[in-house]
Amino acid sequence: MTPEVAEDRKPLLVFLNEVAGGRKLLQAVRERQDQVSGVVVTAPQNQPSVGQLIDSSEIREAARARVEVTMALLSEFGIESVGEVMDPEPALALDDAVRAHRPGEVLLSCLSDTRFGFMRRDLVEWVRERLEPEVKLTHIPVRIEDDAIRWDLNHTLVVATKTVAAPDLINRLKERAGIRPHRFTIICPRAEDVSEAQVVRDLAATLAELYRADIDATGQPMSPDPFHAVKNGIEHYRIDDILISTFAGERSQWLEDDLIGRVREITEKSVEHIEVGRSATAVAAAVAEGEPQAVQGRED
């Protein structure tokens, strides 16, 4: 590439409205990474499409999580990026992001029929009218409702925090997708004894593994109460089943609070509990105590 061409390159702006991208968004960024000067990931502080949020501080945290999960996912594929949380109003947020970063193209990740403002205008058309032809707009649609009515596609809500990157869980998801096409929505309720940064990294690693296997999935950290996170997921999505994952053979607050039983009381959908291999912390403790072999099989 000549210096003149290199100087003409502009940033690629990834704008996450309510949702945290997905496999199609990753593919679009990878196709463009060699033609742009950098990648900027932004999100407005608006309500995510699933999960209980209580106040403005949690809304900001949810937006930050969407940005950080997407950045971590891009990093899994060798793409460096910078991130920013913007104004709660998506139209103002996008305006600010474009003015600040002057991108050559915007990848707008949002639900297919996203509307905003008092007049309930179509967000994609508003952005297109406002940006083009100076800035190219590419809509990366997240068609949750379209997926929900496909007879050949199973939509599973996965609930996992400490186990979200466990090989046993990832293999189970791949096995399911191998039998029948699946879309996975992964929610990770926050836990006191694991940092959100670790959850972000683990979730991004799992999404990357699923994308490498051509399996559609999205996900993000959620509010601490797992029951309310699942309840809101059931209300928002037309899911086919629910998979709750914990470590085997260890104390689990989710199990002590009867999360699985409580979820089964509010839905007729199948609720499966999967126990995966012991956590690294438990294995290390067992080795320190001289346990000869780690047993399989509970922690969130």
N, C-alpha and C positions, 0 to 999 in steps of 0.2 A: 504494500500500500504506500502510495507516495505521500510526502508530508502535506501537500495541498489537500489531498483527500482526507487524511487524518484530521486536519484542522477543521474540516467541514462536518465532522461527526458531532452529533448532539446526544444529550442524555436520553435514555428511555425511561419514561415515567410509568410506574405500575401503581394504579389507584384501586384500592380494595374497599369497596362500599358494602358493608355488612358481612361480607363473606371473605374467606382467606384463600382465594384463588383456587388452584387445583391443578390437575395434570395438564389441561389445555393451556393454562397460563404458563406453567413451566416450559412447555414445548415452545410457546410463542417467544418467551424470553431467550431460550437457547438458540432459536433460529436467528435472533437479531444480535446476539452478544458481540459478534465480531464487527458489526456495522455501527455500533454506538460508542459514545465516549464513556459511558457508565450507566449504571442502573440505580434508579431511585424508587424506593417502595414507600408509599404513603397511604394513610387511611384516615377518614374523618372519625370524630368521636361520636359515632351514632350507634344505635342499638344493634348488636349482632343478631343474626337470624335464629339463634338458639341459645338458651342459657338464661338464668335469672340474674338480672342486674338491679341494684337497689338505688344507687345514687350516682351523681356525676363522676365521682372518683372511680367507681367501678366501670363506668362506660369508657373512661379514658384508658383504664387498664386493659379492657377488652380490645380496644383499638390498638393499643401497643402490642398486645399479644398477637393480633393478626399480622402486624408488621414484622414482629420478630420471628414468628414461625415461618413466614414467607422468606425472610432473609436467610434463616438457617437452612431452609429447603434449597434455596438457590446455591448456598455455600456447599451443600452436599454434591452439587454438580459442577463445582469449581467456578461459580459465578459470584464475584464480590459485589456488594451493594451497600447503599446507605439508606437509612429509614427515618421517617418522620411522622408524627401524629398531628393531625390538622384540626381545623374548626369543626364543630359538631354538624353544621349544615353542609351536606355534600357538595352543593353547587359552589359555595364560598370556599370550601376546602380545596376543590379542584382548581378554582381560579387562582388561589394563593400558591398552590404547588406549581402551576404552570408559570406564573410570574417569577417565582423564586428560582426555578431550575431550567426554564426555557428548553423544554424537550423538543425533539423532532417528532416524537410519536408518544401517544398515551395509550396504554393497555388498560381498559376500564373493565374490571372484574366486578360484576354485580348480577343480581337475579334478573331474569329475562324481562320482567315487567316492573322495573323499579321506578317509582314516582316520588316526587319531592315537592315541598312547598305548598302554600295555601291552594294553588290552582291544580295541584297534583299533576304537574307536568311530567312527561316521560324523560327520565334522566339522560338516557343515551342520546335521544334526538336533541335535547337541549345542549348537551356537550358538543355534539357534532356541529350544530349551527354556530356555536360560539367559537370553536377552535379551527375548524377547517376553512380554507385550505392551508393556513399557515402552519398548523400542527395537525398531523394525521391522527385520527382516532380509530382504534380497533377495539371492538367490544368483545370481551371474552365472557360469554353468557354462562351463568350457572342455572341450569334448567331443572330445578328440584322437582317441580310439579310434572314436567314432561317425563322425567325418570320414574316418578311414582306410578304412572299409569302404563308403563311398559310391561307387558306380560312376561317378557324374558329376563327382566332385571330385578334382582332382589336388593332392597335398600335396607341395610343393617345399621342401627345405631350402636356404636361401640363405646363403652364406658370404661376407661382405664386411665390411671395416673402413674403410679409407680411401675406398673407392668407394661406401659404403652410400647416400650421398645423390646420387650421380652421376645426372644426368638420363637418360643412356643406360640405366643399370640400371633405373631406375624405369619408363622407357618399355617396356623388355623385359618387366618383370613385368606391366605393364598389358596388353601385347599378348598374353601368355600367357593371362591371365585373360579376355581378350576372345574367345579361341578356345574355351576350356573353363574352367568354374569352378575356381578355385584357392584353396588356403590356403597362405600362405607363413609359414614359421618362419625368421626371420633371426637368425643368430648372428654376433657381431662379436668375434673374438679380439683381445685387447689388443695394441697395437703400441707400441714404445718411442718412436717419433717422432711420435705423435699423442696428445693428451691424452684421457683418458676423458670429460672434460666435452664435448669436441668430438664424440666418437663418440656420446654420449648425444643431443646436439642434432641431429646428422645422422640418427641412427636415428629419432628422434621425428618429424623432418620427413618422412622417407620413409614411416613408418607413417601420418602424417596424409594424405599424398598418396594412399596406397592406400585409406584409409578414405573419403576424399572420392569415390573411384571405386567405393565399395561393395565393396571387396575385403578379405577377411579376412586378417589377418596379426598375428603377435606377434614380439617379438624383444628381445634384450638383449645387452650386452657380456658376453664370456665369458673363460675362462682363456686365457693367452697362446698356448698350443700349439694351432694351428689343427687339426692332425691329430687330436688327442685330442678336441677339441670336436666335430669332425665325426663321429668314431667313436662317441662317446656319443650324438650326435643320431640316428645310424643305429640304435643299439641301443634307444633309447627310443621313437622314433616309427616308425610304419608309413609311411614316406615313399615317394613314387613316383619321385622323382628329386632330384638335387643340382645346384645352380648355384653355381659358384665365380667370384667377380668380382675382377678386378685392373685397374689402369690399363694402357693400351696404350703401348708405346714407352718404357717405363721399367724400371729394375731392380726386381725383385720377389723378396723373400726366399722367398715361398711357391713361386714357380716354381723358384728355385734349389734349394729343398729337395724338389722334385718332389712337391708336395702333391697335385696332380691324379692323378698316377700311383699314389701310395700309397693314395689314397682308392679308386681304381678296383680296387685289389688286394683290398680288404676288402668290396666290395659288388658285387652283380650289377645294381644300379640304374644308370640312366643318369647319367653325371657330365659336365656341360657346363661349359666354361670360357668366360666372356665377358670380352672386353677392352673397356673403355669409354674415353671421351675422356681426354686428359691431365689430370693434376691441376693445380690453380691454381698450385702452387709451380713445377711444371715449365714451365708457360706463361710465368710471370713470368721465370724464368731464361732461357728462349729469347728473350724480348723484350729482356732486358738484354744478351744476346749478339748482338742484331741479327738474329735469325732472322726472315725475312720472313713466314712463315706457320707456325702450329702444326700439327704433323702428328698425325693421330689414332693413336690406337692405342697402361706396365706397372708397376704398383706395386700393393700390396694394397689 
